[in-house]
Amino acid sequence: MPQSWLFILMLFAGVGIPIMAALNAGLGEHINNPIAAVTLLATVALVSSITILVVAGKPIDWKQFISAPPLFFVAGILFVFYIGSITHSAPKIGLGNAVLMVLIGQLVCSVIIDHYGLLGVQQLSITLRRLAGLGSLAIGFWLVVIK
């Protein structure tokens, strides 16, 4: 897949995040139980993932799966933490504010991970230009959500 398509793919993934957050927050409010909403969302995600694996004809190589470093499985915990946090917080502080804080956290953490090449990612140093970009984005995000 060309790199330009990967940028487009991630743009659409970004579009899906606030929609997912709003829908799951609505479910949590509707059933008056954000934790149950997270559980239901994770169940739908599991069924969807299994369906995609079957349709794509890409079965799990259980030998590789079992031999994966345990640290990789922390991603599942972080998935549930993110979904639970946004499901609980968005109805109380607003979707825009909740997503804003998520985006700021993502940007700051990703720049640190990139700078040190942590978790096996490509190393990209923090530069004044990247810091200026982070600052500009933070100001832009703030302008979007202020009342």
Secondary structure per residue as TSV (DSSP state, phi and psi in degrees):
chain	resnum	aa	ss	phi	psi
A	1	M	-	360.0	128.1
A	2	P	-	-62.5	150.0
A	3	Q	H	-59.2	-35.0
A	4	S	H	-61.4	-35.3
A	5	W	H	-68.4	-31.9
A	6	L	H	-66.2	-37.3
A	7	F	H	-64.8	-41.4
A	8	I	H	-65.5	-42.6
A	9	L	H	-56.4	-46.1
A	10	M	H	-70.3	-30.4
A	11	L	H	-61.4	-46.2
A	12	F	H	-66.9	-35.3
A	13	A	H	-61.4	-40.7
A	14	G	H	-63.9	-37.9
A	15	V	H	-62.9	-37.3
A	16	G	H	-70.4	-26.4
A	17	I	H	-62.5	-51.6
A	18	P	H	-67.9	-30.2
A	19	I	H	-65.0	-46.9
A	20	M	H	-59.4	-44.3
A	21	A	H	-61.9	-44.7
A	22	A	H	-65.0	-43.1
A	23	L	H	-65.1	-44.8
A	24	N	H	-71.9	-34.4
A	25	A	H	-62.9	-41.0
A	26	G	H	-62.0	-41.3
A	27	L	H	-63.4	-44.6
A	28	G	H	-59.0	-41.4
A	29	E	H	-69.0	-42.5
A	30	H	H	-62.1	-42.0
A	31	I	T	-94.8	0.5
A	32	N	T	57.3	39.0
A	33	N	-	-160.1	88.9
A	34	P	H	-59.7	-34.4
A	35	I	H	-67.2	-41.3
A	36	A	H	-64.6	-36.7
A	37	A	H	-62.8	-40.9
A	38	V	H	-63.1	-43.5
A	39	T	H	-61.8	-43.7
A	40	L	H	-64.6	-42.8
A	41	L	H	-62.3	-43.5
A	42	A	H	-63.6	-35.5
A	43	T	H	-66.6	-44.4
A	44	V	H	-62.3	-40.2
A	45	A	H	-63.0	-41.4
A	46	L	H	-62.8	-48.7
A	47	V	H	-61.8	-42.2
A	48	S	H	-62.8	-43.6
A	49	S	H	-63.1	-44.5
A	50	I	H	-63.0	-41.8
A	51	T	H	-60.9	-44.6
A	52	I	H	-63.8	-41.3
A	53	L	H	-59.0	-44.6
A	54	V	H	-67.7	-48.4
A	55	V	H	-63.7	-39.6
A	56	A	H	-75.6	-12.0
A	57	G	T	68.2	33.9
A	58	K	-	-118.6	80.8
A	59	P	-	-67.0	158.7
A	60	I	-	-73.4	131.9
A	61	D	-	-87.2	96.0
A	62	W	H	-61.3	-30.9
A	63	K	H	-64.4	-45.0
A	64	Q	H	-68.2	-39.8
A	65	F	H	-59.9	-47.4
A	66	I	H	-67.5	-29.5
A	67	S	H	-87.4	-1.6
A	68	A	S	-65.1	144.2
A	69	P	-	-58.4	136.0
A	70	P	G	-55.2	-29.8
A	71	L	G	-56.3	-34.3
A	72	F	G	-60.9	-27.8
A	73	F	G	-79.2	-8.9
A	74	V	H	-62.0	-25.9
A	75	A	H	-56.0	-37.1
A	76	G	H	-64.8	-39.2
A	77	I	H	-66.3	-42.3
A	78	L	H	-65.7	-34.8
A	79	F	H	-59.2	-50.6
A	80	V	H	-65.3	-38.3
A	81	F	H	-62.1	-46.3
A	82	Y	H	-61.6	-51.9
A	83	I	H	-61.2	-43.5
A	84	G	H	-64.0	-42.8
A	85	S	H	-63.3	-45.9
A	86	I	H	-72.7	-34.6
A	87	T	H	-64.5	-39.6
A	88	H	H	-77.1	-41.1
A	89	S	H	-84.7	-39.1
A	90	A	H	-54.4	-43.5
A	91	P	H	-66.6	-21.7
A	92	K	H	-93.8	-33.8
A	93	I	H	-116.0	-2.2
A	94	G	-	94.8	144.1
A	95	L	H	-62.6	-44.4
A	96	G	H	-59.4	-45.0
A	97	N	H	-65.6	-40.8
A	98	A	H	-64.5	-46.8
A	99	V	H	-65.9	-38.2
A	100	L	H	-55.4	-48.6
A	101	M	H	-65.8	-37.3
A	102	V	H	-62.5	-45.9
A	103	L	H	-63.7	-42.7
A	104	I	H	-62.3	-45.1
A	105	G	H	-60.4	-41.8
A	106	Q	H	-63.1	-45.1
A	107	L	H	-66.2	-47.0
A	108	V	H	-63.1	-47.6
A	109	C	H	-64.0	-41.1
A	110	S	H	-67.0	-35.7
A	111	V	H	-66.1	-39.2
A	112	I	H	-67.5	-45.4
A	113	I	H	-60.3	-46.1
A	114	D	H	-60.5	-45.3
A	115	H	H	-58.1	-42.1
A	116	Y	H	-96.6	-3.1
A	117	G	T	62.4	36.4
A	118	L	G	-71.4	156.9
A	119	L	G	57.6	25.2
A	120	G	G	83.4	9.8
A	121	V	-	-85.6	163.5
A	122	Q	-	-62.6	135.5
A	123	Q	-	-79.9	123.9
A	124	L	-	-132.0	113.4
A	125	S	-	-65.0	149.4
A	126	I	-	-73.7	127.6
A	127	T	-	-122.2	166.5
A	128	L	H	-59.8	-35.9
A	129	R	H	-63.2	-45.3
A	130	R	H	-64.9	-40.5
A	131	L	H	-64.0	-40.1
A	132	A	H	-63.4	-39.5
A	133	G	H	-62.4	-43.6
A	134	L	H	-60.8	-44.3
A	135	G	H	-62.2	-43.8
A	136	S	H	-62.6	-42.8
A	137	L	H	-63.9	-41.8
A	138	A	H	-60.8	-42.9
A	139	I	H	-64.6	-43.5
A	140	G	H	-62.2	-44.6
A	141	F	H	-60.6	-43.4
A	142	W	H	-61.8	-43.3
A	143	L	H	-62.7	-32.4
A	144	V	H	-69.5	-35.6
A	145	V	H	-105.2	-6.5
A	146	I	-	-66.7	151.5
A	147	K	-	-95.7	360.0
